[in-house]
Structures are given as structure tokens and as C-alpha cells.
Amino acid sequence: MSRFNFLFIKSHRLSQLTHNQKPDMISSLFFLFLSLLSCSHSTTAITSTTTTTSTLDVASSVQKALDLLNPTFLQKQSEKTQTETKTTSLSFTLHPRSSIHHNQHYHDYESLTLARLARDSHRVTSLITKLNFAISGATKSETNLVYNADNLTTPVTSGLSQGSVEYFARVGLGTPAQSYYMTIDTGSDLTWLQCKPCSNCYQQTDPIYDPSGSSSYNVLPCTSKQCESIDTSACESNRCLYQVSYGDGSFTVGDLVTETVSFNSGSVPSVAVGCGHDNEGLFAAAAGLLGLGRHPLSFPSQIKSTSFSYCLVDRDSANASTLDFNSVPPANSVTVPLLQNPKMKSFYYVGLTGISVGERPLPIPPSIFAIDGSGKGGAIVDSGTAVTRLHTQAYNSLRDEFTQQARSLKRTSGHELFDTCFDFSAMTSVKVPNVAFIFAGGKTVSLRPENYLIRVDSNGKFCLAFAPTADTLSIIGSIQQQGTRVGYDMGNSVVSFSPNDC
């Protein structure tokens, strides 16, 4: 029986009482009614406090920004991490860029943030260019024409000075094995690294790979199936040549070869990789790139791995994690649908349907995140993009609801990509509205405050780490993935998210 039906019945019975009984009964019912309303209000208030907000540790976050500019501190932390990281046989150790390339040339954290955001914009341009090119249906011969190395005259600044937010796997290559830092990239397929002799190579942390020192190095002939599967290839004296452009002006050109790749324990022979002799672009001191896309030539496909997972640590830390292959997802994982875009089979599309703020679903039409008949739209998970990009309509809805629920927090001016920023300089911690992604079937992946409010200087300025895009493609970036083990299970067509599993 509902509360109001109860009061109605009592009121009806009241009319049957004697005149002398009515005043006492009316008084009792009145106080009962007030008591019920009070309980209801108290319950709502408690629920709101415990489920709609989380605490952002401002002091700890600002300290990380200060530590990042201290190379001595990072070196000590990095050495400690190398002895503590747990690995499995088919895994690589995974590092944030800050732990292997220190930031002495940035005089403050804000300068580093600006460089990172500039690099991130190039990354997004690269993905969208690649997608649009695929949607246009260009043929292989047209690709060769567009991506001719002689025509790539746009000046490109090395990622060493741009300040990348990418993550690096420590990969063994050759026989005997030599270790190299290689960027992990779920948006690319071909694995490649810089090779001697170099006609044009950017600066990298490790010595450049020398094929003459490896007994397992073999150049692939033009008739090989690997050569025929490359989008942009050519033949010279029966040597298969490859070329990859990343849409932002970055490119690599060289020989397609096979080599032995070594993990933390064990190795796999005859993996096709690019041996790049002419390389330019935003590769941020890495020796090359580990392609984790869905193409048959991608690294997971070549080692016959039906799944892989990684956990991205805080990009400002010296901690390490792992990139694991054929690993079982943790028991607390949230699994969401892995979708296929017929026009772009390399990207990892997920069934994103909405976003919530403070446990309140936003009024975003699910069609905003859907792949249309032409191959446009959809939402992908990407390891190389830092800041999550949302269709403008979805972003505006998120921003407006967040600022409404956070109206008591002190606002400040925007910062480059970010139009929603706060001044937390006088605080050590602050309660902020919860944010979560909603996927098909009602599955929810909650974000930590550090995943959506990030420091942009060392003085306490924090910004909402999402950005609008006029393009129809939404991208879930690495900032939102930090601290979560993300698993890609191609065999079962799911992506899993397991929080706090680095």
C-alpha cells in the first residue's frame, strides 16, 4: 500500500469518528505526515551525497605535476618500478613517455600541457584523415599516388620537441635480441622501426636497429602475401618496399622484412615488420611503432593472438604496467560490444550509447554514437589519442550538465582545447560530479575524477578533459583509460574495462 493511499484511508475513517475524537486523531495524522516527508527527504539527500559525486585529490595531482619536471625524482621512481612490474610470458612492459624521456626543456607544467595538446590535435587529424580516405574508397594505385614520399614536403617537428602523450612497450627484436621502446597504437596496423642505413631518421632514445647484427633478419620478396597485403607498397629488385603516412605529415618508408620478436619471456619468429630508412614525424623518441589494429598484418594477428590488454598508468608517473596477449580479463571487468565498421576494419569500435553525469543519463540520441551506412560516425577506443573527442552535440550536453552540477566550484578561463576549467588552487581535495560511459545493454563504465578533470598547470587549474569535434567520429582517449585495464577480445567481439588493475 502506498503512503498516500494509507493517508486517504485514514482520512475516510476519520469522518466516522465522534466529534470529540477528531481533534486528537487529526493532530496524530498531521505529525505522521510530516514524519514521512522528513524521512523521504533525508533518504534522498543521503543517496545524492554518496552516489553522485567523487573526491578529486587536488594536492596529490599538483605534486605529480611538480615531480614530473624533476628528472632526479623520475629517475629514482623509474628504477624502482623496473624491479616491481609483474609480467607474464606473452607480454611487454609498458611505460608512459615521462618515465623514459625526461622533460628538462619545459620550464613549467603549462608549457608541457600545451605541447601535449598540440600533439594530440595532430593525432586526431591523422585518425580522421585515415578514416575519410577509407570511406572515399580510394584504390591501391590511388594510395600510391597520394602518399608518394617525394610529395611529402610539409615540415614536421619531431615528437621529441612536441611532447607526446603516447605509451611505449619495451620490445625485443632480432637475434640476439635487442630491446627498443616502441609506441603502442590501436589505430595502426603495421609494426615498424627505424633501421640502418638511415637516409632520414629522427632522434630516438635507443640506438637505431642494425639489421646486419641480426641472424634472423630477412627481406620479404614482392610476391609474398605480406607484401601484397600492404596498402602502399612497391617492388625494387624483388625487395618489397612499404610506405605508411599517418595523415598529419608523419611517414615511414623502407623494406618490409621478417624478424624475431621477443617478449618478457619467449619469442615469436618471422613477424613482418617495416625496416624504415626514411622516417619523419611525431614519434616522440620511440624507435618505431607497434601496430595493434585489426588488419591481418597487425601484430596481434601475426602472432595469432585473439586478445590483448593493457593498463595505462598516469601519464605523469614513472610507474610501469604491461601489454599482455591472450590474457584472461579480470573477474570484475565490464564487457561491452566490439563492433565492426565495414569501411574501416582496423579501428576498435564500441557500442557506446550515452554518458551520465551524477548518475543522470544525458539527453543524447544514441544515433550520435552509431555507425551510419556510409561508414561515418561511431565511437572508437584509441591508445594514441589523449583527450576524448565527442560530437559537438554530445559534448555540449556533457559540459552543460557537469557545470550545472558543479556550479558551486570556482570557474576560471579555458585552456586551448578545453572550455570548462576550474580554479582549485585553494583546495587540497574537492567533490566533483561522477561521469560514466553507457554502452549497449545498459553496461556502465564509471570514470575516476582523475580521468575527466586534469591539471593543466602546477598552480591548481583543472579542466574537463573532453573536447568537441565537428567530425562524426567519437574517440575514447587514453586519459579516460588511465588506471583501467582495457582488453580487446577479437574472438568474442567484446572490449573489457577493469578499473584499478595496473
C-alpha positions as CSV (number, residue, x, y, z in Angstrom):
1,M,0.0,0.0,0.0
2,S,1.5,3.4,-0.9
3,R,1.9,6.2,1.6
4,F,-0.7,8.4,0.1
5,N,-3.3,5.6,-0.1
6,F,-2.7,5.0,3.6
7,L,-3.4,8.6,4.4
8,F,-6.6,8.6,2.2
9,I,-8.0,5.5,4.1
10,K,-7.2,7.1,7.4
11,S,-9.0,10.3,6.3
12,H,-12.1,8.3,5.4
13,R,-12.2,6.6,8.7
14,L,-11.7,9.9,10.4
15,S,-15.1,11.1,9.2
16,Q,-16.7,8.2,11.1
17,L,-15.3,9.2,14.5
18,T,-17.1,11.2,17.1
19,H,-16.7,14.9,17.3
20,N,-14.5,14.6,20.4
21,Q,-12.2,12.1,18.9
22,K,-11.4,14.1,15.7
23,P,-9.0,16.7,17.1
24,D,-6.6,14.2,18.7
25,M,-6.7,12.0,15.6
26,I,-6.1,15.0,13.2
27,S,-3.1,16.0,15.3
28,S,-1.6,12.5,15.2
29,L,-2.1,12.2,11.4
30,F,-0.6,15.6,10.8
31,F,2.6,14.7,12.6
32,L,2.7,11.3,10.9
33,F,2.5,13.0,7.5
34,L,5.4,15.4,8.4
35,S,7.5,12.5,9.7
36,L,7.1,10.6,6.4
37,L,8.0,13.6,4.3
38,S,11.1,14.2,6.5
39,C,12.3,10.6,6.1
40,S,11.8,10.8,2.3
41,H,13.8,14.0,2.1
42,S,16.6,12.6,4.3
43,T,16.9,9.4,2.2
44,T,17.2,11.4,-1.0
45,A,19.9,13.7,0.5
46,I,22.0,10.7,1.7
47,T,21.7,8.9,-1.7
48,S,22.7,12.1,-3.6
49,T,25.8,12.6,-1.4
50,T,27.1,9.0,-1.7
51,T,26.4,8.2,-5.3
52,T,26.5,11.3,-7.4
53,T,30.0,12.7,-6.5
54,S,33.5,11.6,-6.0
55,T,36.6,13.2,-4.4
56,L,39.4,14.6,-6.6
57,D,42.7,14.7,-4.7
58,V,44.0,18.1,-5.8
59,A,47.1,18.2,-3.7
60,S,48.4,14.9,-4.9
61,S,47.7,15.8,-8.5
62,V,49.5,19.1,-8.3
63,Q,52.5,17.4,-6.6
64,K,52.7,15.0,-9.6
65,A,53.0,17.9,-11.9
66,L,55.9,19.3,-9.9
67,D,57.6,15.9,-9.7
68,L,57.4,15.5,-13.4
69,L,59.7,18.4,-14.0
70,N,62.2,16.9,-11.6
71,P,64.4,14.5,-13.5
72,T,66.1,13.1,-10.4
73,F,62.8,12.2,-8.8
74,L,61.6,10.5,-12.0
75,Q,64.8,8.5,-12.4
76,K,64.6,7.1,-8.9
77,Q,60.9,6.2,-9.4
78,S,61.7,4.6,-12.8
79,E,64.5,2.4,-11.3
80,K,62.2,1.3,-8.5
81,T,59.3,0.4,-11.0
82,Q,61.5,-1.8,-13.2
83,T,62.1,-4.2,-10.3
84,E,58.4,-4.3,-9.3
85,T,56.4,-4.7,-12.5
86,K,54.8,-8.1,-12.8
87,T,54.8,-9.7,-16.2
88,T,53.5,-12.8,-18.0
89,S,55.2,-14.8,-20.8
90,L,53.4,-13.1,-23.7
91,S,53.7,-9.6,-22.5
92,F,55.7,-6.4,-22.9
93,T,56.5,-3.9,-20.2
94,L,54.6,-0.7,-20.8
95,H,55.9,2.8,-19.9
96,P,54.5,6.3,-20.1
97,R,56.7,8.6,-22.1
98,S,57.7,10.7,-19.0
99,S,59.5,7.7,-17.5
100,I,61.9,7.2,-20.4
101,H,62.3,10.7,-21.7
102,H,62.5,13.5,-19.1
103,N,61.1,17.0,-19.6
104,Q,64.0,19.3,-18.8
105,H,63.3,21.5,-21.8
106,Y,59.9,22.5,-20.4
107,H,60.3,25.3,-17.8
108,D,56.8,24.7,-16.4
109,Y,53.9,22.2,-16.5
110,E,51.7,24.5,-18.5
111,S,54.2,24.5,-21.4
112,L,54.3,20.8,-21.3
113,T,50.5,20.7,-21.4
114,L,50.3,23.0,-24.4
115,A,52.8,20.8,-26.3
116,R,50.8,17.7,-25.5
117,L,47.6,19.2,-26.7
118,A,49.2,20.3,-29.9
119,R,50.4,16.7,-30.5
120,D,47.0,15.3,-29.6
121,S,45.4,17.5,-32.3
122,H,47.8,16.1,-34.9
123,R,46.8,12.6,-33.7
124,V,43.1,13.2,-34.1
125,T,43.7,14.7,-37.6
126,S,45.6,11.6,-38.6
127,L,42.8,9.2,-37.5
128,I,40.1,11.2,-39.2
129,T,42.1,11.5,-42.4
130,K,42.7,7.8,-42.4
131,L,39.0,7.1,-41.9
132,N,37.8,9.6,-44.6
133,F,40.3,8.1,-47.0
134,A,39.0,4.6,-46.4
135,I,35.4,5.8,-46.7
136,S,36.2,7.5,-50.1
137,G,37.0,4.1,-51.5
138,A,40.4,5.0,-53.0
139,T,42.2,2.1,-54.7
140,K,45.7,0.9,-54.0
141,S,47.1,2.7,-57.0
142,E,45.5,5.9,-55.9
143,T,47.0,5.4,-52.5
144,N,50.5,5.2,-54.0
145,L,49.9,8.5,-55.8
146,V,48.7,10.3,-52.8
147,Y,51.3,9.0,-50.4
148,N,54.3,9.3,-52.7
149,A,57.2,10.2,-50.4
150,D,58.6,12.8,-52.8
151,N,55.3,14.7,-52.4
152,L,55.5,14.8,-48.5
153,T,57.0,18.3,-48.2
154,T,55.1,19.6,-45.2
155,P,57.6,20.4,-42.5
156,V,57.2,18.1,-39.5
157,T,58.5,18.7,-36.0
158,S,59.9,15.7,-34.1
159,G,57.7,14.4,-31.3
160,L,60.8,14.9,-29.1
161,S,60.1,18.6,-29.0
162,Q,56.3,18.3,-29.4
163,G,55.8,16.4,-26.1
164,S,53.9,13.3,-26.8
165,V,51.4,11.5,-24.5
166,E,51.9,8.1,-26.1
167,Y,52.8,5.0,-24.2
168,F,55.8,2.8,-25.0
169,A,56.3,-1.0,-25.0
170,R,59.7,-2.4,-24.4
171,V,60.1,-4.8,-27.4
172,G,62.9,-7.2,-28.1
173,L,63.9,-7.5,-31.8
174,G,66.4,-9.6,-33.7
175,T,68.8,-12.5,-32.8
176,P,70.4,-11.9,-30.5
177,A,67.5,-9.7,-29.2
178,Q,68.0,-6.0,-28.7
179,S,65.3,-4.0,-26.8
180,Y,63.6,-0.9,-28.2
181,Y,60.9,1.5,-26.9
182,M,58.0,1.3,-29.4
183,T,54.8,3.3,-29.4
184,I,51.7,1.2,-28.9
185,D,48.9,2.2,-31.4
186,T,45.5,0.6,-31.6
187,G,44.8,2.9,-34.6
188,S,47.6,1.5,-36.8
189,D,48.4,-1.9,-38.2
190,L,51.9,-2.2,-39.5
191,T,54.7,-2.6,-36.9
192,W,57.9,-0.8,-37.9
193,L,61.1,0.7,-36.5
194,Q,64.0,2.9,-37.8
195,C,66.8,0.9,-39.4
196,K,70.3,1.4,-40.6
197,P,71.3,2.7,-43.0
198,C,69.2,5.8,-42.4
199,S,68.7,8.3,-45.2
200,N,66.5,10.3,-42.9
201,C,65.8,9.3,-39.3
202,Y,64.5,11.4,-36.3
203,Q,66.1,11.3,-32.9
204,Q,65.2,8.3,-30.7
205,T,66.1,7.1,-27.2
206,D,67.6,3.7,-28.2
207,P,70.4,3.0,-30.7
208,I,69.0,2.6,-34.2
209,Y,68.3,-1.0,-35.2
210,D,71.1,-2.5,-37.3
211,P,69.9,-5.4,-39.5
212,S,73.5,-6.6,-40.0
213,G,73.7,-7.6,-36.4
214,S,70.7,-10.0,-36.5
215,S,70.8,-13.5,-37.9
216,S,67.0,-13.7,-38.1
217,Y,66.6,-10.7,-40.4
218,N,65.1,-11.5,-43.8
219,V,63.8,-9.1,-46.5
220,L,60.4,-10.2,-47.9
221,P,60.0,-10.6,-51.7
222,C,57.4,-8.8,-53.7
223,T,55.4,-11.9,-54.2
224,S,55.0,-12.6,-50.5
225,K,51.4,-12.5,-49.1
226,Q,52.6,-9.9,-46.5
227,C,53.8,-7.6,-49.3
228,E,50.5,-8.0,-51.2
229,S,48.5,-7.1,-48.1
230,I,50.3,-3.7,-47.6
231,D,48.1,-0.8,-48.7
232,T,51.1,1.1,-50.1
233,S,53.9,-1.0,-51.5
234,A,56.4,-1.1,-54.4
235,C,59.0,-3.5,-55.7
236,E,62.6,-3.0,-56.3
237,S,65.0,-5.8,-57.3
238,N,62.4,-8.2,-55.8
239,R,62.5,-6.4,-52.5
240,C,59.2,-5.4,-51.0
241,L,59.1,-1.7,-50.2
242,Y,56.4,-0.2,-47.9
243,Q,55.2,3.3,-47.2
244,V,52.9,4.5,-44.4
245,S,51.6,8.0,-43.9
246,Y,49.7,9.0,-40.8
247,G,47.7,11.9,-42.1
248,D,49.4,14.5,-40.0
249,G,52.5,14.6,-42.3
250,S,54.3,11.8,-40.4
251,F,55.5,8.9,-42.5
252,T,57.9,5.9,-42.7
253,V,59.4,4.3,-45.9
254,G,61.6,1.3,-46.1
255,D,61.9,-2.5,-46.6
256,L,59.2,-5.0,-45.5
257,V,61.1,-7.7,-43.6
258,T,60.6,-10.5,-41.1
259,E,62.2,-10.6,-37.7
260,T,62.1,-12.5,-34.4
261,V,60.2,-10.5,-31.7
262,S,61.0,-11.3,-28.1
263,F,58.6,-10.8,-25.1
264,N,59.5,-10.6,-21.4
265,S,59.7,-14.4,-21.7
266,G,59.6,-16.3,-25.0
267,S,59.7,-15.1,-28.6
268,V,57.9,-15.4,-32.0
269,P,59.9,-15.8,-35.2
270,S,59.2,-14.4,-38.7
271,V,57.0,-11.4,-37.8
272,A,56.6,-9.0,-40.7
273,V,57.8,-5.5,-39.7
274,G,58.8,-2.4,-41.6
275,C,62.5,-1.6,-41.6
276,G,62.3,2.2,-42.0
277,H,65.1,4.0,-43.7
278,D,63.3,7.3,-44.3
279,N,61.1,8.4,-41.3
280,E,59.8,11.7,-40.2
281,G,57.1,12.8,-37.8
282,L,55.7,13.0,-34.3
283,F,57.0,9.7,-32.9
284,A,58.3,11.1,-29.7
285,A,61.7,9.5,-29.3
286,A,60.3,6.0,-29.9
287,A,62.3,3.5,-32.1
288,G,59.1,2.8,-34.0
289,L,55.5,1.8,-33.7
290,L,53.8,-1.4,-32.5
291,G,50.6,-1.8,-34.7
292,L,47.8,-3.2,-32.6
293,G,44.9,-2.7,-35.1
294,R,42.6,-5.4,-36.6
295,H,44.3,-5.8,-40.0
296,P,45.8,-9.3,-40.9
297,L,49.2,-7.7,-40.8
298,S,48.8,-6.1,-37.3
299,F,51.0,-7.5,-34.5
300,P,48.2,-9.4,-32.7
301,S,47.1,-11.0,-35.9
302,Q,50.6,-12.1,-36.9
303,I,51.3,-13.8,-33.5
304,K,47.8,-15.4,-33.7
305,S,46.6,-13.7,-30.6
306,T,42.8,-13.5,-30.3
307,S,43.0,-10.9,-27.5
308,F,45.3,-8.4,-25.8
309,S,45.0,-6.0,-22.9
310,Y,46.9,-3.1,-21.5
311,C,46.7,-0.8,-18.5
312,L,47.8,2.8,-19.0
313,V,49.3,4.3,-15.8
314,D,49.1,8.0,-15.0
315,R,51.0,9.7,-17.9
316,D,52.9,11.9,-15.4
317,S,54.2,8.9,-13.3
318,A,57.3,6.8,-13.6
319,N,55.3,3.7,-13.0
320,A,55.1,0.8,-15.5
321,S,52.4,-1.7,-16.4
322,T,52.1,-4.4,-19.0
323,L,50.7,-5.1,-22.5
324,D,49.5,-8.7,-22.4
325,F,48.5,-11.1,-25.2
326,N,46.0,-13.9,-24.9
327,S,45.3,-12.9,-21.3
328,V,42.1,-13.6,-19.4
329,P,40.2,-10.5,-18.4
330,P,39.8,-9.9,-14.6
331,A,36.6,-11.1,-12.9
332,N,35.5,-7.5,-12.2
333,S,35.6,-6.5,-15.9
334,V,32.7,-4.7,-17.6
335,T,32.4,-6.1,-21.1
336,V,30.9,-4.1,-23.9
337,P,30.2,-4.9,-27.6
338,L,33.1,-4.7,-30.1
339,L,31.7,-3.5,-33.4
340,Q,32.9,-3.6,-37.0
341,N,32.9,-0.8,-39.5
342,P,33.0,-2.3,-43.0
343,K,34.7,0.8,-44.3
344,M,37.4,0.9,-41.6
345,K,38.2,-2.6,-40.3
346,S,41.3,-1.6,-38.3
347,F,39.7,0.6,-35.7
348,Y,38.2,-0.8,-32.5
349,Y,34.6,0.5,-32.5
350,V,32.5,0.0,-29.3
351,G,28.7,0.2,-28.7
352,L,28.7,3.5,-26.9
353,T,25.1,4.7,-26.4
354,G,25.3,7.5,-23.9
355,I,27.0,9.3,-21.0
356,S,25.9,10.1,-17.5
357,V,26.8,12.9,-15.1
358,G,26.0,12.5,-11.4
359,E,24.2,9.2,-12.2
360,R,21.9,11.2,-14.6
361,P,21.9,10.0,-18.2
362,L,22.3,12.9,-20.6
363,P,19.7,13.6,-23.3
364,I,21.9,12.4,-26.2
365,P,20.3,10.5,-29.0
366,P,22.0,7.1,-29.3
367,S,22.3,7.7,-33.1
368,I,25.1,10.3,-32.2
369,F,27.4,7.3,-31.5
370,A,26.2,5.0,-34.2
371,I,28.0,4.0,-37.4
372,D,25.9,5.0,-40.4
373,G,25.6,3.3,-43.8
374,S,28.5,5.2,-45.3
375,G,30.9,4.2,-42.5
376,K,30.8,7.6,-40.7
377,G,30.1,8.1,-37.1
378,G,30.6,5.5,-34.3
379,A,32.9,5.6,-31.3
380,I,36.4,4.0,-31.1
381,V,38.8,3.2,-28.2
382,D,42.2,4.5,-29.1
383,S,45.5,4.3,-27.2
384,G,47.2,7.1,-29.1
385,T,44.6,9.9,-28.6
386,A,44.8,11.5,-25.2
387,V,41.7,13.7,-24.8
388,T,38.3,12.0,-25.6
389,R,36.6,13.7,-28.5
390,L,32.8,13.8,-28.7
391,H,30.4,15.0,-31.3
392,T,29.6,18.7,-30.6
393,Q,26.0,17.9,-29.5
394,A,27.1,15.2,-27.1
395,Y,29.9,17.4,-25.7
396,N,27.6,20.4,-25.1
397,S,25.2,18.2,-23.2
398,L,28.0,16.8,-21.1
399,R,29.5,20.2,-20.4
400,D,26.2,21.9,-19.5
401,E,25.1,19.2,-17.1
402,F,28.6,19.0,-15.5
403,T,28.8,22.7,-14.9
404,Q,25.2,22.8,-13.6
405,Q,26.0,20.1,-11.0
406,A,29.4,21.7,-10.2
407,R,28.0,25.3,-10.0
408,S,29.4,25.7,-6.5
409,L,33.0,25.2,-7.8
410,K,35.1,28.2,-8.8
411,R,35.3,28.6,-12.6
412,T,38.3,30.1,-14.5
413,S,39.2,30.7,-18.1
414,G,39.5,28.0,-20.7
415,H,42.8,26.4,-21.8
416,E,43.4,25.6,-25.5
417,L,41.1,22.6,-26.3
418,F,39.3,23.0,-23.0
419,D,36.5,25.5,-22.5
420,T,35.5,24.3,-19.0
421,C,38.1,24.9,-16.3
422,F,38.2,25.3,-12.5
423,D,40.4,27.0,-10.0
424,F,41.2,24.5,-7.2
425,S,44.3,26.4,-6.0
426,A,42.9,27.0,-2.6
427,M,41.8,23.3,-2.1
428,T,43.5,20.1,-1.2
429,S,40.6,18.0,-2.3
430,V,37.2,18.6,-3.8
431,K,33.9,16.7,-4.5
432,V,33.0,16.6,-8.2
433,P,30.1,15.1,-10.1
434,N,30.6,11.5,-11.3
435,V,30.9,10.8,-15.0
436,A,30.3,7.5,-16.7
437,F,30.1,6.0,-20.2
438,I,27.0,4.0,-21.0
439,F,27.2,1.1,-23.5
440,A,24.7,-1.1,-25.3
441,G,22.7,-3.3,-22.9
442,G,23.0,-0.6,-20.2
443,K,26.6,-1.5,-19.3
444,T,28.2,1.4,-17.4
445,V,31.9,2.2,-17.1
446,S,32.5,4.7,-14.3
447,L,35.4,7.1,-14.5
448,R,37.6,8.3,-11.7
449,P,37.8,12.1,-11.2
450,E,41.4,11.9,-12.5
451,N,40.0,10.6,-15.8
452,Y,37.9,13.7,-16.5
453,L,39.4,16.6,-14.5
454,I,43.0,17.0,-15.3
455,R,45.6,19.6,-14.2
456,V,46.9,21.9,-16.9
457,D,49.4,23.8,-14.8
458,S,51.1,23.3,-11.4
459,N,49.0,26.0,-9.7
460,G,45.7,24.2,-9.3
461,K,43.9,24.9,-12.6
462,F,41.9,21.8,-13.7
463,C,39.9,21.3,-16.9
464,L,37.2,19.0,-18.0
465,A,39.2,16.6,-20.2
466,F,36.8,16.2,-23.1
467,A,36.7,18.2,-26.4
468,P,34.1,18.8,-29.1
469,T,34.6,17.8,-32.7
470,A,32.6,18.7,-35.8
471,D,33.5,15.2,-37.2
472,T,31.0,12.4,-36.6
473,L,33.7,10.1,-35.1
474,S,33.9,9.9,-31.3
475,I,37.2,8.8,-29.7
476,I,37.6,7.5,-26.2
477,G,41.2,8.6,-25.4
478,S,43.9,7.5,-23.1
479,I,43.2,10.0,-20.3
480,Q,39.8,8.4,-19.8
481,Q,41.5,4.9,-19.9
482,Q,44.2,5.6,-17.3
483,G,44.1,3.3,-14.3
484,T,41.9,0.8,-16.1
485,R,42.9,-2.5,-17.8
486,V,41.4,-2.3,-21.3
487,G,41.0,-5.7,-23.0
488,Y,40.3,-6.3,-26.7
489,D,38.8,-9.7,-27.3
490,M,38.5,-10.2,-31.1
491,G,37.4,-13.8,-30.8
492,N,34.3,-12.9,-28.7
493,S,33.9,-9.4,-30.1
494,V,34.0,-7.6,-26.8
495,V,36.1,-4.9,-25.1
496,S,36.5,-5.2,-21.4
497,F,37.2,-2.5,-18.8
498,S,38.6,-3.4,-15.4
499,P,39.1,-0.5,-13.0
500,N,42.2,-0.1,-10.8
501,D,44.1,-3.0,-12.4
502,C,47.5,-1.7,-13.3
